[in-house]
Amino acid sequence: MDSRDLDTAEERFAGAEDLTVGLEEEFSLLDPETLELVPRYEQLRAAGDADQVLRGGLAGELISSEIEVISGVGANLGEALARQRERRSRLFALAAEQGLALGATGTHPWADYRTQPIIDTEHYRRVEEGLKYVAWRNNTFSLHVHVGVSGIDRAVRACDRLRPVLPLLLAISANSPFLDGRDSGLHSARTQSFTKSFPRCGIPDAFGGWRAYRDYIEFLLRTRSIVEFTQVWWSVRPHFSFGTVEVRICDAQATAGESEALAALMVACIAQAVRDVDEGAPFSDPAPRLVEENMWRAIRYGLDGALIDLEAAAEYPARAAIERLAAWTEPVRAELGIDPVFPERNGAQRQRALIESGAGRREVFAASVAETAKTYAGEVRV
């Protein structure tokens, strides 16, 4: 990667279409009986390549006991969801044919990261060589959303406005209380394991526009800190290959309904951020140290705790994050027909309720895997 690639990124964003949507959902590959992680990505991917629906819709994500299903580009949210439903339904059927179950929690409750092989691709060989323990330790599963944005300066400025939104989305999505065979005491152990360990990850700085962001990438290239832009793992970023704003803060969701509702909310947040940039809506750009306070609260307590209204310097119940984001995005949601509905308790809260009732980690995980199998294999409407 060099400056010419950054010129290409500018051109790609210049030709991008606003509000196209792409979805990416990561699943763990499990033994149906023991619920242990099994390194079968290569075999499942090969079987998917022979399937007309799945061809081009599956990807690897670091470890061989993980698979990602991707929608490809949808002209809008509805089209992306329709594509994703068809592909993941077929993936679940194919996994069953291959003697596999699929999990959708942010972490596996007890798997030993030291026994998980890295998939053999040039990109992930580079990740492993560059990060060592940090890469080995990252056995996590998440949900990513891409929204097309015409103009790279608009995209960077929209990312700036999404910075304080990220902890709210994380709290809503929290679904990983277990890690390394124990109750972590957190609602999103995935975020602590991945986001707080990887370099150039988590809540980014505010850049103010493309010029400053380009300077940053050129600095990383000049100092040989990175060789490709995807080594910038911020939880919101302009994606140079697709001409999109990508939000990547959320845990994988136990049910298809939650995944679709969360994806819809993320699409609305990105679209509203772009709208606010275009209209010059007032924006109080909070300091990173303030956003980090909400980030920690989302990791630790999810929707059970309180978040901070950064402008008012006052707490509010974390559950109100859903209503706050709904109110902020109401203009674009009304235009786009987006009206996500969330359950009373998110994945982490449901798991914690079982823990508090005396259920063991396998029983808790089995309940989540059952939810996943029941809902992702069929069609769900937001």
VENZICOR-V543343 format. One record per residue. N is the residue number from 1. RES is the residue in one small letter. PHI is phi in whole degrees, -180 to 180 (* if undefined). OMEGA is omega as a letter, one per 40 degrees, with the letter a starting at -180 (999 if undefined). D_FIRST is the distance of its C-alpha to the first C-alpha in whole Angstrom. Layout:
# VENZICOR-V543343
N | RES | PHI | OMEGA | D_FIRST
N | RES | PHI | OMEGA | D_FIRST
This chain:
# VENZICOR-V543343
1 | m | * | i | 0
2 | d | -149 | a | 4
3 | s | -61 | i | 7
4 | r | -63 | i | 8
5 | d | -67 | i | 6
6 | l | -70 | i | 8
7 | d | -62 | i | 11
8 | t | -63 | i | 11
9 | a | -62 | i | 11
10 | e | -59 | a | 14
11 | e | -65 | a | 15
12 | r | -65 | i | 15
13 | f | -67 | i | 17
14 | a | -62 | i | 20
15 | g | -95 | a | 21
16 | a | -73 | i | 21
17 | e | -104 | i | 24
18 | d | -61 | i | 26
19 | l | 70 | i | 27
20 | t | -68 | a | 26
21 | v | -135 | i | 26
22 | g | -132 | a | 24
23 | l | -120 | i | 26
24 | e | -136 | i | 24
25 | e | -121 | a | 27
26 | e | -105 | a | 27
27 | f | -127 | i | 30
28 | s | -86 | i | 31
29 | l | -97 | a | 33
30 | l | -126 | i | 36
31 | d | -74 | a | 40
32 | p | -62 | a | 42
33 | e | -87 | a | 45
34 | t | -92 | a | 43
35 | l | 64 | i | 40
36 | e | -74 | i | 38
37 | l | -65 | i | 35
38 | v | -130 | a | 34
39 | p | -83 | a | 31
40 | r | -122 | a | 32
41 | y | -57 | a | 28
42 | e | -59 | a | 28
43 | q | -68 | a | 31
44 | l | -68 | i | 31
45 | r | -64 | i | 28
46 | a | -62 | i | 29
47 | a | -65 | i | 33
48 | g | -67 | i | 31
49 | d | -65 | i | 29
50 | a | -88 | a | 32
51 | d | -103 | a | 33
52 | q | -61 | a | 33
53 | v | -72 | a | 33
54 | l | -89 | a | 30
55 | r | -58 | a | 28
56 | g | 84 | a | 24
57 | g | -109 | i | 26
58 | l | -122 | i | 25
59 | a | -146 | i | 22
60 | g | -93 | i | 22
61 | e | -140 | i | 21
62 | l | 76 | a | 21
63 | i | -101 | a | 25
64 | s | -78 | i | 27
65 | s | -105 | a | 29
66 | e | -141 | i | 27
67 | i | -141 | i | 27
68 | e | -117 | i | 25
69 | v | -109 | a | 27
70 | i | -123 | a | 25
71 | s | -77 | a | 27
72 | g | 76 | a | 24
73 | v | -82 | i | 24
74 | g | -104 | i | 28
75 | a | -63 | i | 29
76 | n | -159 | a | 31
77 | l | -61 | a | 32
78 | g | -59 | a | 35
79 | e | -68 | i | 33
80 | a | -64 | i | 30
81 | l | -64 | i | 33
82 | a | -63 | i | 35
83 | r | -64 | a | 32
84 | q | -68 | i | 31
85 | r | -59 | a | 35
86 | e | -64 | a | 35
87 | r | -71 | a | 32
88 | r | -72 | i | 33
89 | s | -60 | i | 37
90 | r | -68 | i | 36
91 | l | -61 | a | 34
92 | f | -64 | i | 37
93 | a | -65 | a | 39
94 | l | -66 | i | 37
95 | a | -60 | i | 36
96 | a | -62 | i | 40
97 | e | -62 | a | 41
98 | q | -89 | i | 38
99 | g | 74 | a | 40
100 | l | -125 | i | 38
101 | a | -110 | i | 38
102 | l | -121 | i | 35
103 | g | -109 | a | 35
104 | a | -140 | i | 34
105 | t | -118 | a | 34
106 | g | -66 | i | 31
107 | t | -138 | i | 32
108 | h | -86 | a | 34
109 | p | -64 | a | 38
110 | w | -136 | a | 38
111 | a | -59 | i | 36
112 | d | -89 | a | 35
113 | y | -60 | a | 31
114 | r | -69 | a | 31
115 | t | -105 | a | 32
116 | q | -95 | i | 30
117 | p | -73 | i | 27
118 | i | -82 | i | 24
119 | i | -68 | a | 23
120 | d | -94 | i | 21
121 | t | -129 | a | 18
122 | e | -59 | a | 14
123 | h | -62 | a | 13
124 | y | -78 | i | 16
125 | r | -63 | i | 17
126 | r | -67 | i | 14
127 | v | -60 | a | 15
128 | e | -64 | a | 19
129 | e | -64 | a | 18
130 | g | -76 | a | 16
131 | l | -110 | i | 19
132 | k | 51 | a | 22
133 | y | -53 | a | 25
134 | v | -61 | i | 23
135 | a | -72 | a | 22
136 | w | -58 | a | 25
137 | r | -73 | a | 27
138 | n | -89 | i | 25
139 | n | -102 | a | 27
140 | t | -134 | a | 27
141 | f | -140 | a | 27
142 | s | -146 | i | 27
143 | l | -123 | i | 27
144 | h | -119 | i | 24
145 | v | -130 | i | 24
146 | h | -114 | i | 22
147 | v | -131 | a | 24
148 | g | -65 | i | 22
149 | v | -137 | i | 22
150 | s | -82 | i | 22
151 | g | 103 | a | 21
152 | i | -72 | i | 18
153 | d | -66 | i | 20
154 | r | -59 | a | 23
155 | a | -63 | a | 20
156 | v | -65 | a | 20
157 | r | -68 | i | 23
158 | a | -68 | i | 24
159 | c | -59 | i | 22
160 | d | -57 | a | 24
161 | r | -70 | i | 28
162 | l | -85 | a | 27
163 | r | -53 | a | 26
164 | p | -72 | i | 30
165 | v | -80 | a | 31
166 | l | -58 | i | 28
167 | p | -61 | i | 31
168 | l | -66 | i | 34
169 | l | -63 | i | 32
170 | l | -64 | i | 31
171 | a | -59 | i | 35
172 | i | -64 | a | 36
173 | s | -90 | a | 34
174 | a | -50 | a | 35
175 | n | -159 | a | 36
176 | s | -154 | a | 35
177 | p | -80 | a | 38
178 | f | -101 | i | 38
179 | l | -160 | i | 36
180 | d | 58 | i | 37
181 | g | 80 | i | 40
182 | r | -144 | i | 41
183 | d | -70 | a | 42
184 | s | -73 | a | 39
185 | g | 80 | a | 41
186 | l | -104 | i | 38
187 | h | -94 | i | 37
188 | s | -132 | i | 34
189 | a | -65 | i | 33
190 | r | -57 | a | 30
191 | t | -65 | i | 28
192 | q | -65 | a | 30
193 | s | -71 | a | 28
194 | f | -94 | a | 25
195 | t | -65 | a | 24
196 | k | -90 | a | 26
197 | s | -112 | a | 24
198 | f | -68 | i | 20
199 | p | -72 | i | 19
200 | r | 51 | a | 17
201 | c | -140 | i | 20
202 | g | 88 | a | 23
203 | i | -80 | a | 24
204 | p | -76 | i | 21
205 | d | -67 | i | 22
206 | a | -86 | a | 23
207 | f | -100 | i | 21
208 | g | 83 | i | 23
209 | g | 160 | a | 21
210 | w | -66 | a | 17
211 | r | -58 | a | 18
212 | a | -69 | i | 18
213 | y | -66 | i | 15
214 | r | -63 | i | 13
215 | d | -57 | i | 14
216 | y | -63 | i | 14
217 | i | -63 | i | 10
218 | e | -64 | i | 10
219 | f | -60 | i | 12
220 | l | -62 | i | 11
221 | l | -69 | a | 8
222 | r | -64 | a | 10
223 | t | -92 | i | 13
224 | r | 57 | i | 11
225 | s | -79 | i | 12
226 | i | -139 | i | 9
227 | v | -123 | i | 6
228 | e | -147 | a | 6
229 | f | -68 | i | 8
230 | t | -70 | i | 11
231 | q | -81 | i | 11
232 | v | -98 | a | 13
233 | w | -101 | a | 16
234 | w | -51 | a | 18
235 | s | -73 | i | 21
236 | v | -141 | a | 21
237 | r | -158 | i | 17
238 | p | -76 | a | 16
239 | h | -95 | a | 14
240 | f | -66 | a | 11
241 | s | -77 | a | 12
242 | f | -111 | a | 16
243 | g | 69 | a | 17
244 | t | -130 | i | 19
245 | v | -94 | a | 20
246 | e | -111 | i | 20
247 | v | -106 | a | 23
248 | r | -138 | a | 23
249 | i | -94 | a | 25
250 | c | -95 | i | 28
251 | d | -64 | i | 30
252 | a | -58 | a | 31
253 | q | -107 | a | 34
254 | a | -66 | a | 37
255 | t | -123 | i | 38
256 | a | -64 | i | 37
257 | g | -61 | i | 39
258 | e | -67 | i | 37
259 | s | -62 | a | 34
260 | e | -70 | i | 34
261 | a | -64 | i | 36
262 | l | -66 | i | 33
263 | a | -60 | i | 31
264 | a | -62 | i | 33
265 | l | -65 | i | 33
266 | m | -64 | i | 29
267 | v | -58 | i | 29
268 | a | -63 | a | 32
269 | c | -65 | i | 30
270 | i | -64 | a | 27
271 | a | -61 | a | 29
272 | q | -69 | i | 32
273 | a | -62 | i | 29
274 | v | -64 | i | 28
275 | r | -60 | a | 31
276 | d | -65 | i | 32
277 | v | -61 | a | 29
278 | d | -62 | a | 31
279 | e | -92 | a | 34
280 | g | 64 | a | 33
281 | a | -61 | i | 35
282 | p | -56 | a | 36
283 | f | -147 | i | 34
284 | s | -94 | a | 34
285 | d | -79 | a | 31
286 | p | -73 | i | 32
287 | a | -65 | i | 31
288 | p | -54 | a | 29
289 | r | -64 | i | 32
290 | l | -78 | i | 34
291 | v | -61 | a | 31
292 | e | -64 | i | 31
293 | e | -62 | i | 35
294 | n | -69 | i | 35
295 | m | -59 | a | 32
296 | w | -64 | i | 34
297 | r | -62 | i | 37
298 | a | -66 | i | 35
299 | i | -63 | a | 34
300 | r | -77 | a | 37
301 | y | -118 | a | 40
302 | g | 54 | i | 38
303 | l | -86 | i | 41
304 | d | -83 | a | 43
305 | g | -103 | i | 43
306 | a | -127 | i | 43
307 | l | -107 | a | 40
308 | i | -113 | i | 40
309 | d | -75 | a | 40
310 | l | -69 | i | 38
311 | e | -76 | a | 40
312 | a | -87 | a | 43
313 | a | 55 | a | 42
314 | a | -139 | a | 44
315 | e | -81 | i | 44
316 | y | -146 | a | 44
317 | p | -60 | a | 45
318 | a | -58 | i | 41
319 | r | -58 | i | 42
320 | a | -70 | i | 43
321 | a | -59 | i | 39
322 | i | -63 | a | 39
323 | e | -67 | i | 42
324 | r | -65 | i | 40
325 | l | -69 | i | 37
326 | a | -63 | a | 39
327 | a | -67 | a | 41
328 | w | -63 | a | 38
329 | t | -91 | a | 36
330 | e | -54 | a | 40
331 | p | -59 | a | 39
332 | v | -76 | i | 36
333 | r | -64 | i | 37
334 | a | -63 | i | 41
335 | e | -71 | a | 39
336 | l | -94 | i | 37
337 | g | 70 | a | 39
338 | i | -103 | a | 38
339 | d | -145 | a | 40
340 | p | -70 | i | 39
341 | v | -122 | a | 42
342 | f | -111 | i | 41
343 | p | -70 | a | 44
344 | e | -62 | i | 46
345 | r | -128 | i | 44
346 | n | -83 | a | 40
347 | g | -60 | i | 39
348 | a | -64 | i | 40
349 | q | -65 | i | 43
350 | r | -65 | i | 44
351 | q | -66 | a | 43
352 | r | -67 | i | 45
353 | a | -63 | i | 48
354 | l | -67 | i | 48
355 | i | -59 | a | 48
356 | e | -68 | i | 50
357 | s | -82 | i | 53
358 | g | 104 | i | 52
359 | a | -69 | i | 50
360 | g | -83 | a | 48
361 | r | -63 | i | 44
362 | r | -69 | i | 45
363 | e | -63 | i | 47
364 | v | -64 | a | 45
365 | f | -67 | i | 42
366 | a | -60 | i | 44
367 | a | -65 | i | 45
368 | s | -68 | i | 41
369 | v | -62 | i | 40
370 | a | -66 | i | 43
371 | e | -58 | a | 42
372 | t | -63 | a | 39
373 | a | -62 | a | 41
374 | k | -71 | a | 43
375 | t | -101 | a | 41
376 | y | -76 | a | 38
377 | a | -73 | a | 39
378 | g | -111 | a | 41
379 | e | -103 | i | 41
380 | v | -131 | i | 41
381 | r | -110 | i | 41
382 | v | -79 | 999 | 40
